[in-house]
Amino acid sequence: MRYLAPVTVAAISGVILWKLLATIVLPLLGLLFGLLAAAVKIALIVAVGFFIYSLIKKRRDEVSAT
């Protein structure tokens, strides 16, 4: 029974550290994914705006050339 004490202490401390790590890391991971999603959304809006601008500019160049 004496040889199980260090194993038990290591397992309990491992579980406690795992819970603390999950408490700290999971919100940070969610924040990272949220910021990544916001950056992708902004990039998509800018890309659509640039596409519309290029269509308008192309049409304006065709009208002024004739």
N, C-alpha and C positions, 0 to 999 in steps of 0.2 A: 504493500500500500504506500510505502514511503517513496517509491520510485514514480508514482503517479502524480505526486504533488507538483513537481516542476512542469509536467505536461499540462496539468489542469490550470496552473497559473499562466502558462504561455497561451493556452487556448482562450481563457477569459480575457487576458490583456489583448489578444489578437482581435477578439470580437468587439471589445470596447474601442480599440483603435480603428477598426473597420467602420463602426457606427459614427465615430467622430469624423473620419475621412469622408464618409458619404454625406454627412451633414454639411461639410464645408465644400466639397467638390461638386455635388449635384446642383446646387444653386448657381455656382460659377459656370458650370457647363450649360445650364439653361440660359444664363445671361449671354454666354458666347454664341449660342445658337440664335438667340433673339437678335443680337447685333448683326450676325451674319445674314439673317433673314431681312433685316432692315436695309442692309447694304445692297442686297440683291434686288429688293423692291425699288430702291432709289436708282440703281443702275438700269433697271428695266424701264422706269419712267423716263430717264434721260435718253435711253436708246429709242423709245417710241417718239419722244419729242424730236430727236435728231432725224429720225426717219420722216416724220411729217414735215420738218423744216426742209429736208433735201427734196421732197416731192414738190413743195411750194416753190422752192428756188428753181428747180428744173422746169416747172411749168412757166414761171416768170421769165426765165431765159428764152424759152421757146416763143412766148408772146412778143418779147422785145426784139427777137431776131427777125420776125416776119414784118 
